[in-house]
Amino acid sequence: MRTEINFDGIVGPSHNYAGLSPGNLAATRNRGQRSHPRAAALQGIAKMRANLALGLPQGILLPHARPDHAWLAQLGLSYAHAPPHSQAQALSASPMWAANAATVSPAPDTADRRCHLTVANLATLPHRSHEWPETLAQLRLAFADPAFVVHPPVPAPFGDEGAANHMRLAPAHDAQGVEVFVYGIAGGPFPARQHPDASAAIARRHLLDPDRTLFVQQSEEAIAAGAFHNDVVAVANGRVLFAHEKAFADKHHFYEQLHRALPEVEIVEVPDAEVSLADAISSYLFNAQLVALPSGATALIVPSEARDTPSVWNWLQAHLAGNGPIRQVEVVDVRESMANGGGPACLRLRVVADPATVDPRFLVDAARLDRIAAVIETHWPEAIDPTQLAEPALLDRIESARRALLDVLGIVELRDR
């Protein structure tokens, strides 16, 4: 039976604060700070445990090989002789944000009734542009069943950043839905990362019904304020669209299109007068997991920063008291990820599928998470200072930590990447 599975990226042992993403205010603000890879990864495991406790199926995506020596070789560099900015780009743990891994169209939406995944090229930023080959390898392992089609990335320069700029609304996970592709045109001093031509190409590849496929422009004001992806200002699940008032360039036209395609849609819009763009972005209110619980109720999984921001927490409490469509709010601590610019939604890729069609090595239960946590506690560095990035001992520990995890999970196919 098809259901929604959240595949969370395990925070890699090279997690550090190099501040490589212009427009991601948290990442640039914390540039040069001391990071804590072990705590970051264990926070991610705790979030997955909380999802399991809610009755939600849970999967994993794995840290990539870091440093990426093959990418550096393409630049004519070795890690030891690379300039510091190239070392940081090769060492980035950004694959932890699985929302950028791919765009996913479930089988009920596609003409061939197979689940389609297109790996994101992440072409806008150098430190992310070399993620796609290993992401593609992982997805082709996890989704090797004929129920899936895994596509390579859209060619550069058409920047595609995956599910972070894609939303799906449907009466039920297993029913035909409406897919919404959000793109950017400009964002003041910051790059708009999702190219409209990339979104259109993915929709064609995925064999989507044009009448149930919407292309929506993100507002320039939101991008300029630090909403580098749509999922910083909007999220959708089931019949519910949860968005900031200033998320979209022409919200009225978008809402009209959405109502025509899905009359039962419930739009929950947060007014700027009650929660400013600045508060929404700093708290990652919308970079939350909007999920359908086994009871059928809709819940919102928010970072602890949302609870710590008075305007955000007051709005959430008022919504719950007013009997709105979001009936439950769960708080998780992902502070290490948040400090690098990624909240709960950044850490997961949603795939609607029958779990029996997924490689079981990529699915987890409590016992499997215990084994993963034991590897993290033993092998992940406790802390990384920016001055350590060139130290051979740190690099050896990062590489051996990833190998230890792959060995425990039995995913030997990725060991030599």
Protein Blocks (a to p, Z undefined) as FASTA:
>chain_A
ZZdddddddddfklccehlaghilmlmmmgoiacdfklmmmmmmmmmmmmmmnopacddd
dddddddfklmmmnopafklpcfklmmmmmpcklmmmmlmpccddfklpmnlpacddddf
klmbmklmmmmmmmmmmmmmmmmpfkbccddddddfbdcebjmlcccddfbfkbccdddd
dddfbecjaccfbdfklmmmmmmmnopafklcccddddfklmmnopabfklmgccehjbc
cddfklpfblmlmmmmmmmmmmmbccddddfklmcfklmmmnommlcccdddfkopacdd
ddfklmmmmklmmmmmmmmmnopablbdcdddffkmmmnopafklmpccddddfklpcfk
lpccfklmmmmmmmmmmmmcfbdcfklmmgmklmmmmmmmmmmmmmmnopaklmmZZ
